[in-house]
Amino acid sequence: MLVACMVDLYNVGTYNADTGFKADYLNELERMLEKVLPHAMLKAKPNLESKIRTLKRD
């Protein structure tokens, strides 16, 4: 779901930058994931940053 929401966020174009996403994209990503997974309680700073870092590394 994280990757799907990131693709949706990229397609919207509001948070696009030359090398990735603009600042504050994690908060918007958190809101999008809350709609899809209401009881997951994923927060932008500790959870989403860690998961994105792991995806980049793998």
MOPAC internal coordinates of N, CA, C and O (Angstrom, degrees):
PM7 1SCF
backbone

  N    0.0000 0     0.00 0     0.00 0    0    0    0
  C    1.4458 1     0.00 0     0.00 0    1    0    0
  C    1.5324 1   110.98 1     0.00 0    2    1    0
  O    1.2310 1   120.85 1   147.27 1    3    2    1
  N    1.3286 1   115.97 1   -32.73 1    3    2    1
  C    1.4586 1   119.95 1  -179.67 1    5    3    2
  C    1.5276 1   110.42 1   -61.67 1    6    5    3
  O    1.2310 1   120.60 1   132.80 1    7    6    5
  N    1.3131 1   116.45 1   -47.20 1    7    6    5
  C    1.4688 1   120.16 1  -178.86 1    9    7    6
  C    1.5240 1   110.30 1   -65.91 1   10    9    7
  O    1.2310 1   120.01 1   139.60 1   11   10    9
  N    1.3191 1   117.59 1   -40.40 1   11   10    9
  C    1.4607 1   120.70 1   178.82 1   13   11   10
  C    1.5257 1   110.83 1   -61.97 1   14   13   11
  O    1.2310 1   120.16 1   138.14 1   15   14   13
  N    1.3217 1   117.29 1   -41.86 1   15   14   13
  C    1.4681 1   120.45 1   178.61 1   17   15   14
  C    1.5256 1   111.26 1   -68.29 1   18   17   15
  O    1.2310 1   120.25 1   144.42 1   19   18   17
  N    1.3329 1   117.13 1   -35.58 1   19   18   17
  C    1.4649 1   119.85 1   177.44 1   21   19   18
  C    1.5272 1   110.86 1   -66.03 1   22   21   19
  O    1.2310 1   120.41 1   141.10 1   23   22   21
  N    1.3258 1   116.82 1   -38.90 1   23   22   21
  C    1.4678 1   120.54 1   177.28 1   25   23   22
  C    1.5275 1   109.90 1   -65.17 1   26   25   23
  O    1.2310 1   120.20 1   136.69 1   27   26   25
  N    1.3255 1   117.23 1   -43.31 1   27   26   25
  C    1.4651 1   120.64 1   176.86 1   29   27   26
  C    1.5223 1   111.29 1   -61.13 1   30   29   27
  O    1.2310 1   120.50 1   137.79 1   31   30   29
  N    1.3055 1   116.65 1   -42.21 1   31   30   29
  C    1.4611 1   121.57 1   179.20 1   33   31   30
  C    1.5266 1   110.72 1   -63.44 1   34   33   31
  O    1.2310 1   120.59 1   140.43 1   35   34   33
  N    1.3135 1   116.47 1   -39.57 1   35   34   33
  C    1.4698 1   120.75 1   177.97 1   37   35   34
  C    1.5289 1   110.73 1   -67.05 1   38   37   35
  O    1.2310 1   120.32 1   139.10 1   39   38   37
  N    1.3227 1   117.00 1   -40.90 1   39   38   37
  C    1.4626 1   120.91 1  -178.68 1   41   39   38
  C    1.5203 1   112.80 1   -67.84 1   42   41   39
  O    1.2310 1   120.11 1   150.51 1   43   42   41
  N    1.3290 1   117.39 1   -29.49 1   43   42   41
  C    1.4667 1   120.41 1   176.80 1   45   43   42
  C    1.5221 1   109.80 1   -64.15 1   46   45   43
  O    1.2310 1   120.25 1   139.95 1   47   46   45
  N    1.3234 1   117.12 1   -40.05 1   47   46   45
  C    1.4531 1   121.72 1   174.53 1   49   47   46
  C    1.5124 1   115.93 1    89.49 1   50   49   47
  O    1.2310 1   119.08 1   173.98 1   51   50   49
  N    1.3021 1   119.37 1    -6.02 1   51   50   49
  C    1.4596 1   121.84 1  -178.42 1   53   51   50
  C    1.5233 1   112.20 1   -68.69 1   54   53   51
  O    1.2310 1   120.37 1   144.19 1   55   54   53
  N    1.3128 1   116.90 1   -35.81 1   55   54   53
  C    1.4652 1   121.24 1  -174.69 1   57   55   54
  C    1.5271 1   112.63 1  -106.06 1   58   57   55
  O    1.2310 1   119.53 1  -165.53 1   59   58   57
  N    1.3171 1   118.51 1    14.47 1   59   58   57
  C    1.4635 1   121.52 1  -179.41 1   61   59   58
  C    1.5231 1   110.92 1   -75.25 1   62   61   59
  O    1.2310 1   121.04 1   -37.07 1   63   62   61
  N    1.3115 1   115.62 1   142.93 1   63   62   61
  C    1.4605 1   123.22 1   173.68 1   65   63   62
  C    1.5272 1   107.05 1  -134.28 1   66   65   63
  O    1.2310 1   120.30 1    -3.58 1   67   66   65
  N    1.3221 1   117.03 1   176.42 1   67   66   65
  C    1.4572 1   120.51 1  -177.59 1   69   67   66
  C    1.5318 1   112.61 1   -63.50 1   70   69   67
  O    1.2310 1   120.35 1   141.42 1   71   70   69
  N    1.3158 1   116.93 1   -38.58 1   71   70   69
  C    1.4666 1   119.98 1  -174.67 1   73   71   70
  C    1.5229 1   112.94 1  -110.73 1   74   73   71
  O    1.2310 1   118.92 1  -168.64 1   75   74   73
  N    1.2968 1   119.67 1    11.36 1   75   74   73
  C    1.4616 1   121.46 1  -179.11 1   77   75   74
  C    1.5075 1   110.56 1   157.26 1   78   77   75
  O    1.2310 1   120.89 1    54.55 1   79   78   77
  N    1.3203 1   115.89 1  -125.45 1   79   78   77
  C    1.4555 1   121.80 1  -179.43 1   81   79   78
  C    1.5219 1   110.38 1  -110.41 1   82   81   79
  O    1.2310 1   121.07 1   -26.48 1   83   82   81
  N    1.3297 1   115.55 1   153.52 1   83   82   81
  C    1.4620 1   121.01 1   175.64 1   85   83   82
  C    1.5220 1   109.88 1   -76.31 1   86   85   83
  O    1.2310 1   121.54 1   -10.79 1   87   86   85
  N    1.3122 1   114.65 1   169.21 1   87   86   85
  C    1.4611 1   120.66 1   177.52 1   89   87   86
  C    1.5313 1   109.56 1   -60.82 1   90   89   87
  O    1.2310 1   120.53 1   -27.61 1   91   90   89
  N    1.2900 1   116.58 1   152.39 1   91   90   89
  C    1.4619 1   125.00 1   178.01 1   93   91   90
  C    1.5232 1   112.88 1    75.58 1   94   93   91
  O    1.2310 1   119.91 1  -169.46 1   95   94   93
  N    1.3251 1   117.78 1    10.54 1   95   94   93
  C    1.4614 1   118.73 1   177.49 1   97   95   94
  C    1.5223 1   111.12 1   -71.75 1   98   97   95
  O    1.2310 1   120.17 1   153.60 1   99   98   97
  N    1.3283 1   117.29 1   -26.40 1   99   98   97
  C    1.4647 1   119.88 1  -179.50 1  101   99   98
  C    1.5201 1   111.74 1   -64.97 1  102  101   99
  O    1.2310 1   120.37 1   142.92 1  103  102  101
  N    1.3281 1   116.89 1   -37.08 1  103  102  101
  C    1.4658 1   119.41 1   178.63 1  105  103  102
  C    1.5213 1   111.09 1   -66.59 1  106  105  103
  O    1.2310 1   120.08 1   140.27 1  107  106  105
  N    1.3150 1   117.46 1   -39.73 1  107  106  105
  C    1.4584 1   120.64 1   177.26 1  109  107  106
  C    1.5294 1   110.15 1   -67.34 1  110  109  107
  O    1.2310 1   120.53 1   140.33 1  111  110  109
  N    1.3121 1   116.59 1   -39.67 1  111  110  109
  C    1.4556 1   120.99 1   177.23 1  113  111  110
  C    1.5292 1   110.57 1   -62.90 1  114  113  111
  O    1.2310 1   120.44 1   141.57 1  115  114  113
  N    1.3177 1   116.76 1   -38.43 1  115  114  113
  C    1.4671 1   121.38 1   176.66 1  117  115  114
  C    1.5236 1   110.46 1   -61.82 1  118  117  115
  O    1.2310 1   120.01 1   137.06 1  119  118  117
  N    1.3336 1   117.60 1   -42.94 1  119  118  117
  C    1.4684 1   121.08 1   178.79 1  121  119  118
  C    1.5306 1   111.04 1   -64.43 1  122  121  119
  O    1.2310 1   120.58 1   138.49 1  123  122  121
  N    1.3307 1   116.49 1   -41.51 1  123  122  121
  C    1.4561 1   119.92 1   179.73 1  125  123  122
  C    1.5297 1   111.40 1   -64.30 1  126  125  123
  O    1.2310 1   120.33 1   137.81 1  127  126  125
  N    1.3188 1   116.98 1   -42.19 1  127  126  125
  C    1.4594 1   120.43 1   179.48 1  129  127  126
  C    1.5276 1   111.71 1   -69.03 1  130  129  127
  O    1.2310 1   120.18 1   148.89 1  131  130  129
  N    1.3148 1   117.25 1   -31.11 1  131  130  129
  C    1.4697 1   120.52 1   178.03 1  133  131  130
  C    1.5264 1   110.75 1   -65.00 1  134  133  131
  O    1.2310 1   120.29 1   145.80 1  135  134  133
  N    1.3322 1   117.05 1   -34.20 1  135  134  133
  C    1.4700 1   120.50 1   177.61 1  137  135  134
  C    1.5287 1   110.87 1   -69.79 1  138  137  135
  O    1.2310 1   120.51 1   140.88 1  139  138  137
  N    1.3285 1   116.62 1   -39.12 1  139  138  137
  C    1.4561 1   120.82 1  -176.57 1  141  139  138
  C    1.5219 1   111.54 1   -80.60 1  142  141  139
  O    1.2310 1   120.67 1   137.60 1  143  142  141
  N    1.3320 1   116.33 1   -42.40 1  143  142  141
  C    1.4672 1   122.54 1  -179.45 1  145  143  142
  C    1.5238 1   108.68 1  -120.90 1  146  145  143
  O    1.2310 1   119.82 1   -97.91 1  147  146  145
  N    1.3236 1   117.95 1    82.09 1  147  146  145
  C    1.4703 1   120.62 1  -170.30 1  149  147  146
  C    1.5235 1   115.83 1   -61.72 1  150  149  147
  O    1.2310 1   119.13 1   148.92 1  151  150  149
  N    1.3080 1   119.27 1   -31.08 1  151  150  149
  C    1.4633 1   120.18 1  -175.42 1  153  151  150
  C    1.5276 1   113.28 1  -107.40 1  154  153  151
  O    1.2310 1   119.87 1  -164.62 1  155  154  153
  N    1.3177 1   117.84 1    15.38 1  155  154  153
  C    1.4654 1   120.94 1  -179.23 1  157  155  154
  C    1.5243 1   112.04 1   -75.49 1  158  157  155
  O    1.2310 1   120.28 1   148.98 1  159  158  157
  N    1.3297 1   117.07 1   -31.02 1  159  158  157
  C    1.4587 1   123.73 1   177.84 1  161  159  158
  C    1.5282 1   112.14 1    56.15 1  162  161  159
  O    1.2310 1   120.24 1  -135.41 1  163  162  161
  N    1.3334 1   117.14 1    44.59 1  163  162  161
  C    1.4668 1   121.95 1   176.41 1  165  163  162
  C    1.5122 1   109.12 1   -83.71 1  166  165  163
  O    1.2310 1   119.99 1   -50.73 1  167  166  165
  N    1.3044 1   117.63 1   129.27 1  167  166  165
  C    1.4569 1   122.81 1   178.36 1  169  167  166
  C    1.5141 1   109.54 1  -101.99 1  170  169  167
  O    1.2310 1   120.63 1   -27.32 1  171  170  169
  N    1.3226 1   116.39 1   152.68 1  171  170  169
  C    1.4603 1   121.85 1  -174.70 1  173  171  170
  C    1.5188 1   112.18 1   -63.66 1  174  173  171
  O    1.2310 1   120.28 1   127.36 1  175  174  173
  N    1.3179 1   117.07 1   -52.64 1  175  174  173
  C    1.4564 1   119.26 1  -172.45 1  177  175  174
  C    1.5252 1   113.49 1   -67.77 1  178  177  175
  O    1.2310 1   117.55 1   115.14 1  179  178  177
  N    1.2966 1   122.26 1   -64.86 1  179  178  177
  C    1.4657 1   115.95 1  -173.01 1  181  179  178
  C    1.5285 1   113.17 1   -76.29 1  182  181  179
  O    1.2310 1   119.74 1   138.50 1  183  182  181
  N    1.3257 1   118.10 1   -41.50 1  183  182  181
  C    1.4573 1   120.61 1  -170.92 1  185  183  182
  C    1.5228 1   113.67 1   -81.41 1  186  185  183
  O    1.2310 1   120.31 1   123.84 1  187  186  185
  N    1.3044 1   117.01 1   -56.16 1  187  186  185
  C    1.4644 1   119.98 1  -174.57 1  189  187  186
  C    1.5214 1   112.41 1   -68.09 1  190  189  187
  O    1.2310 1   119.95 1   140.28 1  191  190  189
  N    1.3246 1   117.70 1   -39.72 1  191  190  189
  C    1.4642 1   119.68 1   177.35 1  193  191  190
  C    1.5216 1   110.82 1   -59.93 1  194  193  191
  O    1.2310 1   120.27 1   137.66 1  195  194  193
  N    1.2985 1   117.10 1   -42.34 1  195  194  193
  C    1.4561 1   121.54 1  -179.55 1  197  195  194
  C    1.5268 1   111.28 1   -65.14 1  198  197  195
  O    1.2310 1   120.39 1   136.24 1  199  198  197
  N    1.3192 1   116.86 1   -43.76 1  199  198  197
  C    1.4625 1   120.68 1  -179.14 1  201  199  198
  C    1.5238 1   111.51 1   -66.49 1  202  201  199
  O    1.2310 1   119.98 1   141.27 1  203  202  201
  N    1.3250 1   117.64 1   -38.73 1  203  202  201
  C    1.4633 1   121.36 1   178.48 1  205  203  202
  C    1.5266 1   109.79 1   -67.87 1  206  205  203
  O    1.2310 1   120.21 1   139.37 1  207  206  205
  N    1.3200 1   117.21 1   -40.63 1  207  206  205
  C    1.4631 1   121.11 1   177.60 1  209  207  206
  C    1.5356 1   110.35 1   -61.33 1  210  209  207
  O    1.2310 1   120.37 1   138.64 1  211  210  209
  N    1.3281 1   116.89 1   -41.36 1  211  210  209
  C    1.4569 1   121.07 1   178.26 1  213  211  210
  C    1.5251 1   110.93 1   -65.24 1  214  213  211
  O    1.2310 1   119.88 1   138.52 1  215  214  213
  N    1.3221 1   117.84 1   -41.48 1  215  214  213
  C    1.4657 1   121.06 1   177.68 1  217  215  214
  C    1.5233 1   111.43 1   -61.75 1  218  217  215
  O    1.2310 1   120.24 1   138.67 1  219  218  217
  N    1.3247 1   117.14 1   -41.33 1  219  218  217
  C    1.4532 1   120.66 1   178.79 1  221  219  218
  C    1.5187 1   111.57 1   -64.21 1  222  221  219
  O    1.2310 1   120.97 1   139.40 1  223  222  221
  N    1.3265 1   115.75 1   -40.60 1  223  222  221
  C    1.4597 1   120.54 1  -177.72 1  225  223  222
  C    1.5306 1   110.76 1   -68.90 1  226  225  223
  O    1.2310 1   120.44 1   140.81 1  227  226  225
  N    1.3301 1   116.77 1   -39.19 1  227  226  225
  C    1.4767 1   120.40 1  -178.09 1  229  227  226
  C    1.5106 1   109.78 1   -78.77 1  230  229  227
  O    1.2310 1   120.10 1   180.00 1  231  230  229

